[in-house]
Amino acid sequence: MSVVEKQDLKAYCLDTARRAKAASAELAIVTGAAKNNWLKESARRLRQRKADLIAANEQDLDAASGYGLSDAQIDRLRLTHESIDGIAVGLEEVAALPDPIGEVIESSIRPNGLEVSKIRVPLGVVFFIYESRPNVTADAAAICIKSGNAVILRGGKEAAQSSLAIVDILNEVATRLGLPNHAVQLVSSTDRDAVGHFLSLAELIDVAIPRGGEGLIRRVSEEATMPVIKHFAGNCHVYVDAAADIEMAEAVTVNSKCHRLGVCNACESLLIHADVATEYLPQLAKALIANGIEVRGDERTCELVPEAVTASDEDFAAEFLGPIISVKVVGSVGEAIAHINRYGSHHTDAIVTADLATARRFAASVDSSAVMINASTRFNDGGQFGLGAEIGISTDKFHARGPCGLKELTSYKYVAYGDGHIRE
């Protein structure tokens, strides 16, 4: 790319961010009813224009082989009449959620009569960098619209035409309804330098949210001049306690690991108490192996499971995102907690136990965004937690943690009502 084109890219990114900033100021005062109408009308238009969306998607599918996408990735990229209906339903579900903006989080009247309220407000402008799935474009736009934020969408080139068709519909509806232009913008350039330009614009962009591989997230974290909501990995654990029910333990472990292998809330490591390992571990391993999972274990695991191979220290820290699980026999719940806090990624960890005191200790001591008690790790999800659509799952502690729904895309301000009050 020439120097002139590089300069043009920088100017394009700056103009895009400026438009988003202006739109965010308008969107912050749009009523909840107007935002809901935008989403519901967009859902209606998506259904009406299925043929246009599928035609755009065909362009992406035609180019997919050139990007080296796997069959599974191409399948996730594909739009059908049914999947478009699902995208439309997603917009309607977000519209049906309570509007967080303007919520009075808490309020008090001071002894001098000053009324002080803590009011929920939008963050402002969100820069969202994400993997190439068309439904993510719609979900992210919807959650930002509903939470009063302008959004700059930087999707992968693999879904460029599909995403553009979806964003065009959202913007056509916004224009027709008299709602802010440029509240939803899709970055048109596939140049990786564009990301760097946007990450330098802290005066215009309030938060960056990367959703994808660890390399992308680390790059964004290192280059961003604004706050970043992120998670680096999903090394999730299931701990089977001495007081566990074996049938429950098997169901939770298999679901956590095998329901979907390549997702961030899939179990990557199984821990089991030594008191029940001899009796339980062969059954658990057999169920996992029957689902095509390779077991990599410590010395005791390899003694109890002939098919297991010896695990390395790196295996216990790994996010496999595939048909491999690490297994360790531990002597106590305390040892399980220490192992998780050392090797885990602060994402999702589960305990299977009938002992309430042990469950409470585990929940209090494991430093993760979500702790599951007698439930699959796969439940750490915005929809499953009742948040509606999510824009990601954060393993940070600031500003948000866990599934990031509407409220996680807000901040707050204090508003004080007086009657000519002056401070003495």
Residue, then its C-alpha position, 0 to 999 in steps of 0.5 A: m500500500s502506498v503512503v497516500e493510501k496509508q494516509d487515506l486509511k488513517a483519515y478514514c478511521l478518524d472520520t469514522a470515529r468522529r461520526a460515531k462520537a457525534a452519533s453517540a451523543e444523539l443516541a444517549i438521549v433517544t428513548g427506549a421506545a424509539k430504540n426498541n422500534w428500531l430493533k423490531e423494525s430491523a428484524r422485520r426488514l431482515r425477514q423481508r430481505k432474506a433473498d438479498l442477505i443470502a445473495a450477499n452471503e453467497q459472495d462470502l461463501d464463494a471466497a471462503s475456500g481462498y481464506g482457508l476456512s474449515d468446513a465447520q467455519i464455512d458452516r458457521l458463516r452460511l446464512t439460511h432462511e432459518s438462520i436469518d429468522g434466528i438473527a431477527v429473533g435475536l434483535e426482538e429479544v434484545a428489544a424486549l429487555p428492560d432499557p438500562i439507560g436512565e435507571v436509578i441505581e441508587s438514590s439518597i437525600r442528604p441531611n441538607g435536603l440535597e437529593v443525590s442519584k446514581i444514574r445509568v448512562p451509556l459508555g459512548v463509542v464501542f470499537f468491536i473487533y470480532e470473528s467472521r460470523p454474520n449473526v455476531t454483527a447483528d447481535a453486537a449492533a443490537i446490544c450497543i443500540k439498546s444500551g445507547n452506544a454507538v458502535i464501530l464494527r470491525g469484522g473479519k473479511e470472511a463475512a464482509q458482504s454478509s455483515l455489510a448487508i445486515v448493517d445496511i438494513l439497520n442503517e436504512v431503518a434508522t434513517r427512515l425512523g429519524l434516528p442517529n446516522h452512523a450509530v452503527q458503522l462497519v469498517s470497510s477496510t480489511d487492512r490490519d493497520a486500520v485496527g491500530h488507527f482506531l486503537s489510537l483514538a482514545e479521545l473519540i472511542d470509549v472502549a475496545i472489545p476484541r472477540g477472537g483468538e488470543g493473538l488478536i486480544r493481546r494485540v488490542s490490549e497492547e496497542a489500545t489507548m482506551p480501556v479494553i474488555k477482554h478475555f485471553a483464554g477459556n481454560c475451564h475446570v470441573y472439580v469432582d468432589a469426594a461428596a459428588d454423585i457419580e451420575m451427576a458428575e458424569a453428566v456435568t463433565v461430559n456436557s462441559k467438555c463435549h457439548r461444543l469443543g471449540v468454545c471458551n466455556a468448554c471444560e479443558s481440565l478435570l480434577i477429581h478428589a483422591d477419595v473417589a478417584t479409584e471408583y469414579l475416574p475410570q467411569l468418567a474417563k470412559a464416557l469422555i473417551a467414548n466421545g472421542i476425547e483424549v485424556r492427558g493425566d497425572e501419574r495417578t490418572c494414568e494408573l487408573v485410566p490405561e488409555a491416558v497419556t502423561a500430561s505436561d505442565e503446559d497441558f494443565a494450562a492449555e485451552f485445547l479448543g478440541p478433543i483433549i482434556s487434562v486430568k488430575v487427582v487432588g487430595s482436597v478441595g483446597e488443592a483443587i482450588a489452588h490448581i485452578n487459581r494457578y492454571g486456570s484463566h479466570h473464566t468458568d469453573a465448576i464443582v460437583t458436590a453434595d456438600l454445601a459447605t464445600a460448594r460455598r468454599f469453592a465458590a468463594s475461593v476460585d477466582s473466576s468470572a463464573v463458578m458453577i455448582n453442580a452445573s455445566t461450565r457451558f452455562n456461562d453465557g449471556g443468554q443462559f444467565g438471562l442477560g439476552a445477547e452478549i458482546g463477549i465474556s470478560t475475564d477482567k475485573f474492571h470494568a466488567r466481568g463475565p458475560c457482557g450484556l446491556k448493563e455491562l456496556t453502561s457506566y453511571k453518573y451522579v445527578a444531584y437535585g438542589d433548591g439553591h443549595i450552596r456549600e458552606 
